[in-house]
Structures are given as structure tokens and as C-alpha cells.
Amino acid sequence: MLDTLHQRLQTLRPHTLAHLALPQAAVLLPIVDRATPTLLFTRRARHLTTHRGQVAFPGGKRDPGDHDLYATALREAEEEIALSPAQVQPLGRLSDVLSLHGLQVTPWVGVIPPDLPLRAAPDELDAIFEVPLAYFLDDRRTHTDVINADGRTWYVPSYRVDDYVIWGLSAMMLVELLAEGFGMDIDLSRRPGGVLRQHPARSLSR
């Protein structure tokens, strides 16, 4: 399963937003190499002024000292969850996504060993948790968020796992991982069945 994922990501030509000259950020999508592989997420601490309580992948803004955006993802993962860069086997990158705050976010996919002594940085996070990849491949979404931005409509799945809700930007990255990495028939631009939740139109242009 993970060998096939690696092969598919190595041949993927991800879309980039470099032409927009936006502030840059990067995240790591850590796949835990268990008998049944899982995807690792974090939850932002509730005392934060922005993104509090939101589920996300480890990551953050690029620092001037970062050699590249993969280095950004690794540094942020080490700071946020005490994940040593040496424990990450890189598989490839996904397409850039544009955040509502005008950040160009580059997702990177990597495999990590199970049962590492990870720790959530208390000033940023209040939880680290894993979800089996099979949960997403079975498309167990609770509903789909319909987001209209700059004249385009996006159908973004929302998943609830225990007390965690995976939606928004993280779910958009997840969709590309499922489609390009595992060949799942899922597409942000195609209207799915099930419950749809409309959101106000917005502009992402900067």
C-alpha cells in the first residue's frame, strides 16, 4: 500500500502557486506505518487567538533559515509534536493550496514509525491523534462543505472522528492524497451525494 503510494507521488506533477508571490508555509502529512496505516493529525489549542480548536497537520510558516519548504514542514513538525526529522521517510509533495489568510501552503507526505514518543507543544496544540487511512478511503464523511471562492465551487468533505472534525484546508489536502496517492474516485470540483452545507461566497485573491 505505502510502496504504491510512494510510486504514485513520485510521478505526480503537483500544481504550484509560486507565481502569486505569497507568504509561504508548509505542512507534513505523516502516515504512520502500522499494519493498518493511519494518518496523524493535531488539534490547535483552544487558548490560541487564531485557528483555535481546529484539526490540522503539523506545519507552519517558512522561516528565513529554512533551506526549502520540506525543511519548513520538518522543522514545524519537530517543534509542534517532537517528531525527529530523521524519523520521516519522505514520499513526495502535493499541490499548493491557498489559505484564507493569503498563505501558499505546500503539503508534504512522509511515513513515520509507529509508537514514537511524540508530544504536543502545549503553547500550540492540545491533541495528537491518528485515523486509519481506510476510514477516508471508505469516504465516511458526515457532510460536504460547499465553498464558492473567486467564481469557483469546491466540494470539501467533512469528517468527524470521536471529538475531532477534519474539514477545510486539511480536508482539501487529504482529498488530493486520496485521489492521487491511492486512486480513489474523489474530486473537490465534483458534486457528491449526501448532505451539502453551503458557505458564503468568498474571495481568495490577493
C-alpha positions as semicolon CSV with decimal commas, in nm:
position;residue;x (nm);y (nm);z (nm)
1;M;0,000;0,000;0,000
2;L;0,266;0,252;0,102
3;D;0,504;0,139;-0,173
4;T;0,234;0,210;-0,429
5;L;0,167;0,547;-0,268
6;H;0,537;0,633;-0,295
7;Q;0,545;0,539;-0,664
8;R;0,234;0,742;-0,743
9;L;0,358;1,052;-0,561
10;Q;0,694;1,035;-0,736
11;T;0,520;1,066;-1,073
12;L;0,271;1,333;-0,958
13;R;0,314;1,681;-1,103
14;P;0,164;1,899;-0,829
15;H;0,020;2,241;-0,903
16;T;0,217;2,532;-0,759
17;L;0,122;2,886;-0,661
18;A;0,473;3,028;-0,688
19;H;0,357;3,278;-0,948
20;L;0,142;3,454;-0,684
21;A;0,444;3,555;-0,473
22;L;0,259;3,490;-0,146
23;P;0,397;3,425;0,203
24;Q;0,486;3,055;0,224
25;A;0,402;2,779;0,468
26;A;0,433;2,401;0,464
27;V;0,274;2,106;0,641
28;L;0,360;1,741;0,685
29;L;0,103;1,468;0,628
30;P;0,253;1,192;0,847
31;I;0,142;0,840;0,762
32;V;0,210;0,602;1,050
33;D;0,348;0,270;0,925
34;R;0,117;0,034;1,113
35;A;-0,028;-0,297;0,994
36;T;-0,329;-0,080;0,909
37;P;-0,168;0,255;0,816
38;T;-0,300;0,567;0,984
39;L;-0,278;0,940;0,919
40;L;-0,162;1,162;1,203
41;F;-0,337;1,490;1,288
42;T;-0,307;1,759;1,552
43;R;-0,561;1,989;1,715
44;R;-0,482;2,353;1,776
45;A;-0,500;2,460;2,140
46;R;-0,821;2,636;2,244
47;H;-0,640;2,930;2,403
48;L;-0,498;3,048;2,069
49;T;-0,637;3,362;1,907
50;T;-0,648;3,207;1,557
51;H;-0,746;2,856;1,441
52;R;-0,819;2,751;1,799
53;G;-0,966;2,404;1,827
54;Q;-0,910;2,329;1,459
55;V;-0,769;2,000;1,337
56;A;-0,459;2,038;1,122
57;F;-0,144;1,869;1,004
58;P;0,185;1,966;1,169
59;G;0,325;2,272;0,994
60;G;0,357;2,647;0,979
61;K;0,517;2,946;0,811
62;R;0,854;2,931;0,641
63;D;1,143;3,080;0,837
64;P;1,428;3,265;0,661
65;G;1,668;2,992;0,775
66;D;1,468;2,708;0,615
67;H;1,654;2,561;0,317
68;D;1,326;2,479;0,142
69;L;0,961;2,413;0,219
70;Y;1,023;2,050;0,306
71;A;1,265;2,176;0,569
72;T;0,986;2,404;0,693
73;A;0,748;2,109;0,730
74;L;1,008;1,903;0,918
75;R;1,108;2,189;1,148
76;E;0,749;2,269;1,235
77;A;0,669;1,902;1,299
78;E;0,963;1,878;1,536
79;E;0,858;2,195;1,718
80;E;0,491;2,102;1,740
81;I;0,495;1,727;1,810
82;A;0,863;1,644;1,884
83;L;0,892;1,441;1,562
84;S;1,259;1,400;1,473
85;P;1,328;1,470;1,102
86;A;1,538;1,153;1,097
87;Q;1,222;0,950;1,162
88;V;1,046;1,078;0,849
89;Q;1,070;0,888;0,520
90;P;0,967;1,140;0,252
91;L;0,727;1,015;-0,014
92;G;0,661;1,332;-0,213
93;R;0,464;1,653;-0,219
94;L;0,111;1,752;-0,309
95;S;-0,026;2,062;-0,478
96;D;-0,005;2,402;-0,313
97;V;-0,324;2,528;-0,154
98;L;-0,422;2,885;-0,072
99;S;-0,536;2,959;0,282
100;L;-0,798;3,217;0,373
101;H;-0,516;3,423;0,526
102;G;-0,331;3,451;0,197
103;L;-0,067;3,184;0,264
104;Q;0,069;2,950;-0,001
105;V;0,069;2,616;0,183
106;T;0,274;2,327;0,045
107;P;0,184;1,978;0,176
108;W;0,447;1,706;0,204
109;V;0,374;1,337;0,264
110;G;0,601;1,121;0,477
111;V;0,597;0,787;0,655
112;I;0,689;0,760;1,023
113;P;0,733;0,457;1,252
114;P;0,453;0,365;1,494
115;D;0,454;0,443;1,865
116;L;0,707;0,725;1,863
117;P;0,727;0,930;2,187
118;L;0,550;1,229;2,032
119;R;0,450;1,525;2,248
120;A;0,213;1,810;2,169
121;A;0,367;2,153;2,226
122;P;0,127;2,296;2,490
123;D;0,156;2,652;2,361
124;E;0,022;2,543;2,022
125;L;-0,162;2,211;2,045
126;D;-0,387;2,018;2,281
127;A;-0,400;1,683;2,097
128;I;-0,223;1,444;1,861
129;F;-0,433;1,164;1,714
130;E;-0,440;0,908;1,434
131;V;-0,712;0,798;1,195
132;P;-0,689;0,481;0,981
133;L;-0,649;0,567;0,614
134;A;-0,925;0,313;0,545
135;Y;-1,170;0,549;0,720
136;F;-1,115;0,808;0,448
137;L;-1,087;0,558;0,163
138;D;-1,434;0,437;0,267
139;D;-1,547;0,802;0,238
140;R;-1,710;0,824;0,580
141;R;-1,777;1,196;0,553
142;T;-2,056;1,340;0,765
143;H;-2,136;1,608;0,508
144;T;-1,978;1,816;0,233
145;D;-1,898;2,187;0,270
146;V;-1,980;2,380;-0,048
147;I;-1,734;2,668;-0,076
148;N;-1,762;2,927;-0,351
149;A;-1,440;3,123;-0,398
150;D;-1,342;3,353;-0,683
151;G;-1,614;3,214;-0,907
152;R;-1,525;2,851;-0,846
153;T;-1,715;2,593;-0,639
154;W;-1,535;2,346;-0,415
155;Y;-1,697;2,041;-0,256
156;V;-1,490;1,976;0,055
157;P;-1,566;1,668;0,268
158;S;-1,601;1,699;0,644
159;Y;-1,526;1,403;0,870
160;R;-1,599;1,354;1,239
161;V;-1,379;1,110;1,431
162;D;-1,470;1,096;1,800
163;D;-1,449;1,460;1,914
164;Y;-1,240;1,574;1,617
165;V;-1,367;1,736;1,298
166;I;-1,146;1,723;0,989
167;W;-1,253;1,982;0,735
168;G;-1,142;2,288;0,540
169;L;-0,785;2,320;0,418
170;S;-0,674;1,992;0,579
171;A;-0,959;1,807;0,408
172;M;-0,866;1,961;0,073
173;M;-0,511;1,828;0,108
174;L;-0,650;1,493;0,216
175;V;-0,865;1,469;-0,097
176;E;-0,561;1,503;-0,323
177;L;-0,375;1,242;-0,118
178;L;-0,666;1,000;-0,159
179;A;-0,717;1,069;-0,529
180;E;-0,356;1,090;-0,649
181;G;-0,189;0,867;-0,394
182;F;-0,446;0,588;-0,370
183;G;-0,651;0,623;-0,689
184;M;-0,974;0,698;-0,502
185;D;-1,262;0,837;-0,708
186;I;-1,290;1,167;-0,523
187;D;-1,273;1,521;-0,659
188;L;-1,314;1,864;-0,499
189;S;-1,480;2,001;-0,812
190;R;-1,747;1,730;-0,846
191;R;-2,072;1,750;-0,652
192;P;-2,110;1,438;-0,436
193;G;-2,419;1,279;-0,290
194;G;-2,520;1,320;0,071
195;V;-2,567;1,630;0,286
196;L;-2,436;1,960;0,145
197;R;-2,369;2,265;0,362
198;Q;-2,346;2,594;0,178
199;H;-2,096;2,859;0,289
200;P;-2,097;3,230;0,196
201;A;-1,907;3,319;-0,120
202;R;-1,558;3,447;-0,053
203;S;-1,253;3,579;-0,233
204;L;-0,910;3,423;-0,205
205;S;-0,749;3,670;-0,441
206;R;-0,454;3,867;-0,312
